[in-house]
Amino acid sequence: MELNFRRLVILIRKETIQILRDRRFIILFLGLAFVQLFIYGYSASKTVYHMPLAVVDQSRDEKSTAFLQALVNSQYFDTAVYLDSQAEVVKAIDRGQVKAGVVIPPNFAANSEKGSADFLIVLDGSDQFAVGSAFSAVNLVAQNFGLHLTSTNLLLSGGNAATSDANPLLPITASAQVLYNPDLNDKWFVIPGIIGMILQTLAIEQAAILLVRDRELGTLEQILVTPVRQLELILSKLIPLLVLCLITLVVSVGFGIFWFGVPFQGSLFLYFWLSLLFITSCLGLGLLISTRVKTQYEANASSMFFMLFGLLLSGLFYPRIGMPLIPQLIGDLVPLTYFLRISRGIYTKGIGLNFLWSDALILVIYMLIVVVVASKRFKMRLD
Amino acid sequence: MLRRIWALVQKESIQLLRMPIVYVGLTLGPVLELILFAAAIHTDIKHIPMVIADQSRSPASQSYLIGFTNSDSFDIVSSVPDQAGVVHAIDDGQAEIGIVIPIDFASQVAQKNATVLMVVDGSNSFVTQSAFSNAQAISQEYAIGLTHLQLSALNPHVQILYNPDLKDVWFLIPGMCAFLLFGIALKLTAFSIVREREAGTIEALLVTPIRPIELMIAKMIPNLGLAFLDLAFTFFIGSVMFGVPFRGSLLIFSVLALLFAIGSLGLGLAISSVSQTQVQANQLASLVNIAVMFVSGFLFPVYSLPFVLRLLGYVMPMTFFMTITNGIMIKGVGLSDLWAASLSLTVLTVVIFYIGARLFRQNLD
């Protein structure tokens, strides 16, 4: 398989002109990247805030008011409605008006002074966020409130609490040092990940579709009668796409830094080269898909699987720790899994190749295997 | 007219069923997606890798650490001499969290004023938050145990409605049914008309006595059939493999699902009409698909989205259909509770389908 450089340049020029003339293609390509960046960037967060809450306060004393205030102050809940009984709370959840309800029985203040007050929390068990976040949030608020009550009781009864302001009662306090992201801002975690996700989706899907298009539309025949070689054809399709992906990369990182305000800690130079490696692997995967399908719809549906794997199994939003073995292994087959560690490593942690060499090495091997296998399978035949 | 439509439906079905991916997507798709989603979205995170720097090496520090060793939440992966070692292990990605216990920990505890340092990896915030609050809880529990104090306790009693055993798959099935129905109806239709245009076969169809409305209906029927087959299969998998209940009325659900599917087909029709090539149709459909996935409450709850995205969520039929699916299947409620969502779904479907049909007619000639 020889490569004629002049012919390749001419072909690339032809493809570029074709892409540039299809203005909508470019607008949609970049538009797809932007919309993803914004939607992912603004919607993805682990902690769920402002959950609508129904409140039944049968006690109506200062302690119950203070506890309800603590729930709202925690930002986890918005009081959506005040009701009179537990049955009404269940009805409000049936209607979908609220996701959780809290019922405080009579004599809350008196009981809490005695040392043990009960309350009921009703959760919408059909909403995973309600049962996950709401439950732990209520527990946290209740625990802190209980500690607070104990310390005020002690102070009132003349007990001598230490002066430390965290938890005056406890002999051990844990102070925290949060590395790389001191304010625990979700964006700092999300942005480097979604840059990888966007690039992977675009590269795989567009490469698969563009390469299968000539076959589906029958224009492959016209190319077959020219002296163009297979490798030249592949490269001429993929190189303009690579350039578009690189533009997307630069623009996304720019938006990450200047719009979302996530500082870039590591080496931009290293980031660029490893991204190039990652994009090439994804384009290779797209090439591989195109060898197995006949229509553009099939190309799209097949690349959807990689999008799904990337979204769920690479560690993008859902941690890979604790996943069962088989989904973990499937995740290992997705290039994003390796690039995520690289992207977060360089972008947020600011570490270099001395820590990331193994992921980079795997990507190199991955790229070589995918590109070689795909080129072998890619046949410039009609059937 | 009916015979013409029937002939066209046959042609479309044959074209559809010639693609192997249709079978794969129909059978393997729902099973795979269910298993993967269930694997990815586990509500609590366990076995977070932890590194320890115990500079005290005293009985006090060892008994403090027992809580962490025994906890399912953490796996202690290594022991290092100091704080720098902890940071290095986190840099390396070997651990997500580390604990540094100072040299004079034992005497500090005796004076009731000990401090330990927890170092957390902030670049992985979803894990971090969970790790840090678990670690603090373990630490606090140990500290409370040392005080022998009677604490004022607020005892939360929990009542979990509809899904008391908190089975993960029960959360997923309603959203997945909606999402699969939407995705299949949207994508198949988005590709269908533009494919004829790109291949030049649309002219051949237009010179026949077939009218645009007949073409439109014929294009949609096989897609609708396929989408419903997939829905039925997802239900089947859900109830047989995972024991997901169906508590409400199947009739009401079918009617509303049909309405939702028609809206999705209308959206696909609109995309197919405004696109010149299949590549463009695919890009537009992906755009819609991603937006729907993120703002309809499928991956993240609608109420915690920023304002603009929440508005976007409220013009998508999927948002309301998810409420309906969830309500009928898991909650077992009827139209008296779901009338608002059903009304919104109906209005949006009519509007979207009208736009789709208009664009289809305009772009045909």
HADDOCK unambig.tbl for C-alpha pairs under 7 A between the chains (distance, minus, plus):
assign (segid A and resid 25 and name CA) (segid B and resid 280 and name CA) 6.08 0.50 0.50
assign (segid A and resid 28 and name CA) (segid B and resid 283 and name CA) 6.33 0.50 0.50
assign (segid A and resid 32 and name CA) (segid B and resid 287 and name CA) 5.87 0.50 0.50
assign (segid A and resid 39 and name CA) (segid B and resid 291 and name CA) 6.88 0.50 0.50
assign (segid A and resid 39 and name CA) (segid B and resid 294 and name CA) 7.00 0.50 0.50
assign (segid A and resid 42 and name CA) (segid B and resid 306 and name CA) 6.94 0.50 0.50
assign (segid A and resid 43 and name CA) (segid B and resid 294 and name CA) 6.78 0.50 0.50
assign (segid A and resid 43 and name CA) (segid B and resid 300 and name CA) 6.95 0.50 0.50
assign (segid A and resid 43 and name CA) (segid B and resid 305 and name CA) 5.63 0.50 0.50
assign (segid A and resid 44 and name CA) (segid B and resid 300 and name CA) 6.91 0.50 0.50
assign (segid A and resid 46 and name CA) (segid B and resid 126 and name CA) 5.73 0.50 0.50
assign (segid A and resid 48 and name CA) (segid B and resid 304 and name CA) 5.99 0.50 0.50
assign (segid A and resid 49 and name CA) (segid B and resid 304 and name CA) 5.54 0.50 0.50
assign (segid A and resid 50 and name CA) (segid B and resid 303 and name CA) 6.80 0.50 0.50
assign (segid A and resid 50 and name CA) (segid B and resid 304 and name CA) 6.02 0.50 0.50
assign (segid A and resid 51 and name CA) (segid B and resid 303 and name CA) 6.54 0.50 0.50
assign (segid A and resid 94 and name CA) (segid B and resid 331 and name CA) 6.97 0.50 0.50
assign (segid A and resid 94 and name CA) (segid B and resid 333 and name CA) 6.82 0.50 0.50
assign (segid A and resid 94 and name CA) (segid B and resid 337 and name CA) 6.78 0.50 0.50
assign (segid A and resid 95 and name CA) (segid B and resid 337 and name CA) 4.85 0.50 0.50
assign (segid A and resid 95 and name CA) (segid B and resid 338 and name CA) 6.76 0.50 0.50
assign (segid A and resid 112 and name CA) (segid B and resid 152 and name CA) 6.69 0.50 0.50
assign (segid A and resid 115 and name CA) (segid B and resid 151 and name CA) 6.86 0.50 0.50
assign (segid A and resid 115 and name CA) (segid B and resid 152 and name CA) 4.22 0.50 0.50
assign (segid A and resid 115 and name CA) (segid B and resid 153 and name CA) 6.07 0.50 0.50
assign (segid A and resid 116 and name CA) (segid B and resid 152 and name CA) 5.84 0.50 0.50
assign (segid A and resid 116 and name CA) (segid B and resid 153 and name CA) 5.10 0.50 0.50
assign (segid A and resid 116 and name CA) (segid B and resid 154 and name CA) 5.98 0.50 0.50
assign (segid A and resid 117 and name CA) (segid B and resid 153 and name CA) 6.58 0.50 0.50
assign (segid A and resid 117 and name CA) (segid B and resid 154 and name CA) 5.04 0.50 0.50
assign (segid A and resid 117 and name CA) (segid B and resid 155 and name CA) 6.13 0.50 0.50
assign (segid A and resid 118 and name CA) (segid B and resid 154 and name CA) 5.84 0.50 0.50
assign (segid A and resid 118 and name CA) (segid B and resid 155 and name CA) 4.82 0.50 0.50
assign (segid A and resid 118 and name CA) (segid B and resid 156 and name CA) 6.11 0.50 0.50
assign (segid A and resid 119 and name CA) (segid B and resid 155 and name CA) 6.39 0.50 0.50
assign (segid A and resid 119 and name CA) (segid B and resid 156 and name CA) 5.32 0.50 0.50
assign (segid A and resid 119 and name CA) (segid B and resid 157 and name CA) 6.07 0.50 0.50
assign (segid A and resid 120 and name CA) (segid B and resid 156 and name CA) 5.79 0.50 0.50
assign (segid A and resid 120 and name CA) (segid B and resid 157 and name CA) 4.69 0.50 0.50
assign (segid A and resid 120 and name CA) (segid B and resid 158 and name CA) 5.84 0.50 0.50
assign (segid A and resid 121 and name CA) (segid B and resid 156 and name CA) 6.65 0.50 0.50
assign (segid A and resid 121 and name CA) (segid B and resid 157 and name CA) 6.08 0.50 0.50
assign (segid A and resid 121 and name CA) (segid B and resid 158 and name CA) 4.97 0.50 0.50
assign (segid A and resid 121 and name CA) (segid B and resid 159 and name CA) 6.15 0.50 0.50
assign (segid A and resid 122 and name CA) (segid B and resid 158 and name CA) 6.03 0.50 0.50
assign (segid A and resid 122 and name CA) (segid B and resid 159 and name CA) 4.73 0.50 0.50
assign (segid A and resid 122 and name CA) (segid B and resid 160 and name CA) 5.86 0.50 0.50
assign (segid A and resid 123 and name CA) (segid B and resid 159 and name CA) 6.29 0.50 0.50
assign (segid A and resid 123 and name CA) (segid B and resid 160 and name CA) 4.88 0.50 0.50
assign (segid A and resid 123 and name CA) (segid B and resid 161 and name CA) 6.09 0.50 0.50
assign (segid A and resid 124 and name CA) (segid B and resid 160 and name CA) 6.31 0.50 0.50
assign (segid A and resid 124 and name CA) (segid B and resid 161 and name CA) 5.46 0.50 0.50
assign (segid A and resid 125 and name CA) (segid B and resid 160 and name CA) 5.38 0.50 0.50
assign (segid A and resid 125 and name CA) (segid B and resid 161 and name CA) 4.98 0.50 0.50
assign (segid A and resid 125 and name CA) (segid B and resid 162 and name CA) 5.38 0.50 0.50
assign (segid A and resid 125 and name CA) (segid B and resid 163 and name CA) 4.78 0.50 0.50
assign (segid A and resid 125 and name CA) (segid B and resid 164 and name CA) 6.56 0.50 0.50
assign (segid A and resid 125 and name CA) (segid B and resid 166 and name CA) 6.83 0.50 0.50
assign (segid A and resid 126 and name CA) (segid B and resid 162 and name CA) 6.29 0.50 0.50
assign (segid A and resid 126 and name CA) (segid B and resid 163 and name CA) 6.14 0.50 0.50
assign (segid A and resid 126 and name CA) (segid B and resid 171 and name CA) 5.67 0.50 0.50
assign (segid A and resid 126 and name CA) (segid B and resid 330 and name CA) 6.47 0.50 0.50
assign (segid A and resid 127 and name CA) (segid B and resid 171 and name CA) 6.21 0.50 0.50
assign (segid A and resid 128 and name CA) (segid B and resid 171 and name CA) 5.91 0.50 0.50
assign (segid A and resid 132 and name CA) (segid B and resid 43 and name CA) 6.30 0.50 0.50
assign (segid A and resid 142 and name CA) (segid B and resid 154 and name CA) 5.93 0.50 0.50
assign (segid A and resid 146 and name CA) (segid B and resid 152 and name CA) 5.36 0.50 0.50
assign (segid A and resid 146 and name CA) (segid B and resid 153 and name CA) 5.13 0.50 0.50
assign (segid A and resid 146 and name CA) (segid B and resid 154 and name CA) 5.78 0.50 0.50
assign (segid A and resid 147 and name CA) (segid B and resid 152 and name CA) 6.81 0.50 0.50
assign (segid A and resid 149 and name CA) (segid B and resid 152 and name CA) 6.40 0.50 0.50
assign (segid A and resid 150 and name CA) (segid B and resid 151 and name CA) 5.84 0.50 0.50
assign (segid A and resid 150 and name CA) (segid B and resid 152 and name CA) 5.23 0.50 0.50
assign (segid A and resid 170 and name CA) (segid B and resid 143 and name CA) 5.73 0.50 0.50
assign (segid A and resid 170 and name CA) (segid B and resid 144 and name CA) 6.33 0.50 0.50
assign (segid A and resid 170 and name CA) (segid B and resid 147 and name CA) 7.00 0.50 0.50
assign (segid A and resid 171 and name CA) (segid B and resid 109 and name CA) 6.10 0.50 0.50
assign (segid A and resid 171 and name CA) (segid B and resid 112 and name CA) 4.02 0.50 0.50
assign (segid A and resid 171 and name CA) (segid B and resid 113 and name CA) 5.07 0.50 0.50
assign (segid A and resid 171 and name CA) (segid B and resid 114 and name CA) 6.05 0.50 0.50
assign (segid A and resid 171 and name CA) (segid B and resid 143 and name CA) 5.97 0.50 0.50
assign (segid A and resid 172 and name CA) (segid B and resid 109 and name CA) 6.79 0.50 0.50
assign (segid A and resid 172 and name CA) (segid B and resid 112 and name CA) 6.88 0.50 0.50
assign (segid A and resid 172 and name CA) (segid B and resid 113 and name CA) 6.06 0.50 0.50
assign (segid A and resid 172 and name CA) (segid B and resid 114 and name CA) 4.70 0.50 0.50
assign (segid A and resid 172 and name CA) (segid B and resid 115 and name CA) 5.67 0.50 0.50
assign (segid A and resid 172 and name CA) (segid B and resid 143 and name CA) 5.66 0.50 0.50
assign (segid A and resid 173 and name CA) (segid B and resid 114 and name CA) 6.31 0.50 0.50
assign (segid A and resid 173 and name CA) (segid B and resid 115 and name CA) 4.98 0.50 0.50
assign (segid A and resid 173 and name CA) (segid B and resid 116 and name CA) 6.53 0.50 0.50
assign (segid A and resid 174 and name CA) (segid B and resid 115 and name CA) 5.68 0.50 0.50
assign (segid A and resid 174 and name CA) (segid B and resid 116 and name CA) 4.98 0.50 0.50
assign (segid A and resid 174 and name CA) (segid B and resid 117 and name CA) 5.78 0.50 0.50
assign (segid A and resid 174 and name CA) (segid B and resid 118 and name CA) 6.60 0.50 0.50
assign (segid A and resid 174 and name CA) (segid B and resid 136 and name CA) 6.91 0.50 0.50
assign (segid A and resid 175 and name CA) (segid B and resid 115 and name CA) 6.84 0.50 0.50
assign (segid A and resid 175 and name CA) (segid B and resid 116 and name CA) 6.28 0.50 0.50
assign (segid A and resid 175 and name CA) (segid B and resid 117 and name CA) 5.07 0.50 0.50
assign (segid A and resid 175 and name CA) (segid B and resid 118 and name CA) 6.14 0.50 0.50
assign (segid A and resid 176 and name CA) (segid B and resid 117 and name CA) 5.72 0.50 0.50
assign (segid A and resid 176 and name CA) (segid B and resid 118 and name CA) 4.72 0.50 0.50
assign (segid A and resid 176 and name CA) (segid B and resid 119 and name CA) 5.91 0.50 0.50
assign (segid A and resid 177 and name CA) (segid B and resid 118 and name CA) 6.02 0.50 0.50
assign (segid A and resid 177 and name CA) (segid B and resid 119 and name CA) 4.72 0.50 0.50
assign (segid A and resid 177 and name CA) (segid B and resid 120 and name CA) 6.30 0.50 0.50
assign (segid A and resid 178 and name CA) (segid B and resid 119 and name CA) 5.76 0.50 0.50
assign (segid A and resid 178 and name CA) (segid B and resid 120 and name CA) 4.82 0.50 0.50
assign (segid A and resid 178 and name CA) (segid B and resid 121 and name CA) 6.17 0.50 0.50
assign (segid A and resid 178 and name CA) (segid B and resid 122 and name CA) 5.59 0.50 0.50
assign (segid A and resid 179 and name CA) (segid B and resid 119 and name CA) 6.89 0.50 0.50
assign (segid A and resid 179 and name CA) (segid B and resid 120 and name CA) 5.93 0.50 0.50
assign (segid A and resid 179 and name CA) (segid B and resid 121 and name CA) 5.29 0.50 0.50
assign (segid A and resid 179 and name CA) (segid B and resid 122 and name CA) 5.26 0.50 0.50
assign (segid A and resid 180 and name CA) (segid B and resid 122 and name CA) 5.47 0.50 0.50
assign (segid A and resid 180 and name CA) (segid B and resid 123 and name CA) 6.08 0.50 0.50
assign (segid A and resid 181 and name CA) (segid B and resid 122 and name CA) 4.60 0.50 0.50
assign (segid A and resid 181 and name CA) (segid B and resid 123 and name CA) 6.08 0.50 0.50
assign (segid A and resid 182 and name CA) (segid B and resid 122 and name CA) 6.75 0.50 0.50
assign (segid A and resid 184 and name CA) (segid B and resid 122 and name CA) 6.02 0.50 0.50
assign (segid A and resid 184 and name CA) (segid B and resid 125 and name CA) 6.33 0.50 0.50
assign (segid A and resid 186 and name CA) (segid B and resid 125 and name CA) 6.25 0.50 0.50
assign (segid A and resid 188 and name CA) (segid B and resid 123 and name CA) 6.78 0.50 0.50
assign (segid A and resid 189 and name CA) (segid B and resid 123 and name CA) 5.28 0.50 0.50
assign (segid A and resid 189 and name CA) (segid B and resid 124 and name CA) 5.69 0.50 0.50
assign (segid A and resid 189 and name CA) (segid B and resid 125 and name CA) 5.97 0.50 0.50
assign (segid A and resid 209 and name CA) (segid B and resid 279 and name CA) 6.75 0.50 0.50
assign (segid A and resid 217 and name CA) (segid B and resid 199 and name CA) 5.84 0.50 0.50
assign (segid A and resid 297 and name CA) (segid B and resid 191 and name CA) 6.65 0.50 0.50
assign (segid A and resid 298 and name CA) (segid B and resid 21 and name CA) 5.94 0.50 0.50
assign (segid A and resid 312 and name CA) (segid B and resid 37 and name CA) 6.76 0.50 0.50
assign (segid A and resid 312 and name CA) (segid B and resid 40 and name CA) 5.64 0.50 0.50
assign (segid A and resid 313 and name CA) (segid B and resid 40 and name CA) 6.31 0.50 0.50
assign (segid A and resid 318 and name CA) (segid B and resid 40 and name CA) 5.79 0.50 0.50
assign (segid A and resid 318 and name CA) (segid B and resid 41 and name CA) 6.48 0.50 0.50
assign (segid A and resid 319 and name CA) (segid B and resid 127 and name CA) 6.72 0.50 0.50
assign (segid A and resid 321 and name CA) (segid B and resid 47 and name CA) 6.81 0.50 0.50
assign (segid A and resid 321 and name CA) (segid B and resid 48 and name CA) 6.69 0.50 0.50
assign (segid A and resid 322 and name CA) (segid B and resid 45 and name CA) 6.40 0.50 0.50
assign (segid A and resid 322 and name CA) (segid B and resid 46 and name CA) 5.80 0.50 0.50
assign (segid A and resid 322 and name CA) (segid B and resid 47 and name CA) 6.51 0.50 0.50
assign (segid A and resid 323 and name CA) (segid B and resid 39 and name CA) 5.78 0.50 0.50
assign (segid A and resid 323 and name CA) (segid B and resid 40 and name CA) 6.47 0.50 0.50
assign (segid A and resid 324 and name CA) (segid B and resid 39 and name CA) 6.52 0.50 0.50
assign (segid A and resid 327 and name CA) (segid B and resid 36 and name CA) 6.46 0.50 0.50
assign (segid A and resid 327 and name CA) (segid B and resid 39 and name CA) 6.84 0.50 0.50
assign (segid A and resid 344 and name CA) (segid B and resid 123 and name CA) 6.67 0.50 0.50
assign (segid A and resid 348 and name CA) (segid B and resid 123 and name CA) 6.05 0.50 0.50
assign (segid A and resid 349 and name CA) (segid B and resid 123 and name CA) 6.61 0.50 0.50
assign (segid A and resid 355 and name CA) (segid B and resid 92 and name CA) 5.48 0.50 0.50
